[in-house]
C-alpha cells in the first residue's frame, strides 16, 4: 500500500500526518512552531520528523499547506503572515532535497478545502466554499470540481474583503476587512468589552440592591471559566459558555455570526456554491455560530432562489493534513 505525507504549517503548530490510500491518518505528529526561527531550521526539523514517520512505508509524495502567498508551481512561499521570517522561501526545493520525495505546496486554506472536499463535509459536491476561521479568515474554493487558485494565487482572500470602508485598520493596509471583525482577536476583544461592562453594571447594581432591594442581573459563566482573569479568555471559553446558554457569550457569537454572514453572502452571490463549510478553530464555537451565520445570510436572500447548505467542518484540524496529502494527485492531474 502506498502512503502520502501531509503537513499543515501554522504560526503556532506544525501538524504532520501519514495518510493511506483510503484517507486514513495512520500516524501523526505535532511540532511547536518558532515564528522567529530561520525557515531552513524549521523545514529541517519537519523533514526529520516526516522521514521518521514514513520509515518502513512506501511514500508517494509530501504535501505542505502554509498560510500566505504560495506559488504552487515552483513551491515558493512569497510571504506568510504567521511566519515573518518566511519571505521567498523555496519550500519545495528544500524539502525535496532533504526527503528525496516529490513535494507539493499550497496555501493552507486551499489545502483545508481539498481535505473537506475529498474526505469531509463537502464530499461529493462540485462547487464548494471552505472558510477557515482562526487568527484570520482564509477561504478555499472548489469550482466545477477544480481547486480555484486565481491568476496571481490570491483567490479566496475573503478575510480581506471590506465590510466597513472606514472601519478598523488591518495589517494588509486596508480598513474594515472582514477578519478584523470575525477573527479570534476580534471575538476575544468584543467579549472582554462586554464582560467589563457587565462587571461594572453588577457592581453598581449591588450597591443599589443594598439600598432598595430587587433582582440582579445574571452574571456570565465566563467569569468563572476564566477565574476573573481577562488574559485567560479565548474563543474556547466563549464557545463553552455559549453552548450552555450564557447570554453574554451568545451575544458575542451572534454578532460574530452576523458579520461573518455578511461576508459569506457576498461570496455566495459571486460563486454560487452548493455548500459552505466553516472550519478552523473558531468553528468550535459550534451550533450557536452556525445558526447566527445562517440567520444573517438568509436575511439577505430576498427573492433569490438559491439552494445551498452552510455546515460545520467534520474534520477541523485533520482537514489540513488530509488535503495536503493529496496535493500530489491534484496538481499532477491539473498539469
Helices and strands as residue ranges (DSSP letters): E 2-9, E 13-19, E 25-32, H 39-54, E 58-66, E 69-71, E 76-79, E 87-90, H 91-99, E 103-107, H 108-119, E 128-133, E 137-143, E 146-147, G 158-160, H 179-182, H 184-212, H 222-225, G 230-232, H 235-243, H 247-271, E 275-279, G 281-285, H 287-298, E 309-312, H 318-325, H 327-334
